[in-house]
Amino acid sequence: MADTPARTPLYDWHVAHGARMVDFAGWAMPVQYASIVEEHNATREAAGLTDISHMGRLRFEGPGAAVFLAETLTRRVADLGLGQIRYSLVTDEHGGILDDVLVGYYHNDYGQPFYVMVVNAGNREKIVGWIGAHLPPERAGRPRHEVVWSDLTPLWAMFAIQGPRSVELLQPLVDVDLAEMRYYKGAQVRLLHPAARRQGGIISRTGYTGEDGFELSIGADVAHDLWDVLIELGKPLGARATGIGCRDTLRLEAGMPLYGHELTEQINPFEAGLGFACHLVGYDFPGRDALLAIEKEPLGRTRIGLELTGRRAARQGATILVGDRPVGEVTSGTFSPTLQRPIAMGYVHPEASAPGTELVVDIRGRPHTARVVELPFYRRKKKGTKK
């Protein structure tokens, strides 16, 4: 008998508001409340509120935390400034991608430093096991390299507030100036609304939609009440609750890779276009030597974006061809609500990867013409720019 999916603190709210629930990475999650397209467009035009409490959140502290993370992740963390967040990878000994993560650096109320790592829900147990297996041994009765870490996922809720009106929506609820917060920065905040009972939280200017926005971690015990406040404050702004269905269409338009699709243990960072997230000089992390060797070799495949003719979307696993010769396969595909055409990402041989290259995608036995385009498919308009 299958295990019952875990529930976020907002599970009852989702069900009460008509969400279509599915088992996603071991969690009962809302795919949509009404229309994926409507929720997608609301995020692009105003703000979308998404429950992402299924994401794993791990906390590291102690004098050895920075070194331990540097010896675990592909990217430096010791030089992070207060409130800075960095995208990184966890790789195996062969250079395959175990997960892509965000790591933020903060101080507690007593000025003591700690790090928060956000991992993908489906990889949480794998990464927790990986961390346990790679902690340095105890030395002379001292704790393991003086690293203390904990999995806070069950204790926290996490919301994504994404879209051009996200600052306007969130600012009355927190005691930091969100307009001044830069991208990939975060801060510990005091929640100002009575519904939050003046608890604290962590807010970051990060997201997975291609829009401006924030991700907010708060105590699970106040999640339901604060969510209700956000929904009510958002109504006059055009904001609405959004499910993981439009989260996928949004991230695909933004050209962002998804674990299990563009990222797997069989894909290395250079193929995925994530070489920037690999600092190969300095600390030795699992897979560093393999990546040093891979970096010197020609790529066997590379990640690309595709625009297809017609209105039929290509799905994961569809074959990509030059003429009748297979050169790769699709990893993600959808009909883009913003661009009003089918788009996809996939991996192909490098000779078929140049923007403008004409290809064919086999969709259930039928050929569909496609063209390689630069990623991302969609870029949000900056303030002060015209269409």
Stockholm file with secondary structure:
# STOCKHOLM 1.0

chainA/1-387         MADTPARTPLYDWHVAHGARMVDFAGWAMPVQYASIVEEHNATREAAGLTDISHMGRLRFEGPGAAVFLAETLTRRVADLGLGQIRYSLVTDEHGGILDDVLVGYYHNDYGQPFYVMVVNAGNREKIVGWIGAHLPPERAGRPRHEVVWSDLTPLWAMFAIQGPRSVELLQPLVDVDLAEMRYYKGAQVRLLHPAARRQGGIISRTGYTGEDGFELSIGADVAHDLWDVLIELGKPLGARATGIGCRDTLRLEAGMPLYGHELTEQINPFEAGLGFACHLVGYDFPGRDALLAIEKEPLGRTRIGLELTGRRAARQGATILVGDRPVGEVTSGTFSPTLQRPIAMGYVHPEASAPGTELVVDIRGRPHTARVVELPFYRRKKKGTKK
#=GR chainA/1-387 SS CCCCCEECTTHHHHHHTTCEEEEETTEEEEEESSCHHHHHHHHHHTCEEEECTTSEEEEEESTTHHHHHHTTSSSCCTTCCTTBEEEEEEECTTSCEEEEEEEEEEECTTSCEEEEEEECGGGHHHHHHHHHHHSCCCBTTBCGGGCEEEECGGGEEEEEEESTTHHHHHGGGBSSCGGGCCTTBEEEEEBCSGGGTTCEEEEESCCSSSSSEEEEEEEGGGHHHHHHHHHHHHGGGTCEECCHHHHHHHHHHTTCCCBTTTBCTTSCTTTTTCGGGCCCSSSCCTTHHHHHHHHTSCCSCEEEEEEESSSCCCCTTCEEEETTEEEEEEEEEEEETTTTEEEEEEEECGGGCSTTCEEEEEETTEEEEEEEECSCSCCCCCTTCCC
#=GC SS_cons         CCCCCEECTTHHHHHHTTCEEEEETTEEEEEESSCHHHHHHHHHHTCEEEECTTSEEEEEESTTHHHHHHTTSSSCCTTCCTTBEEEEEEECTTSCEEEEEEEEEEECTTSCEEEEEEECGGGHHHHHHHHHHHSCCCBTTBCGGGCEEEECGGGEEEEEEESTTHHHHHGGGBSSCGGGCCTTBEEEEEBCSGGGTTCEEEEESCCSSSSSEEEEEEEGGGHHHHHHHHHHHHGGGTCEECCHHHHHHHHHHTTCCCBTTTBCTTSCTTTTTCGGGCCCSSSCCTTHHHHHHHHTSCCSCEEEEEEESSSCCCCTTCEEEETTEEEEEEEEEEEETTTTEEEEEEEECGGGCSTTCEEEEEETTEEEEEEEECSCSCCCCCTTCCC
//
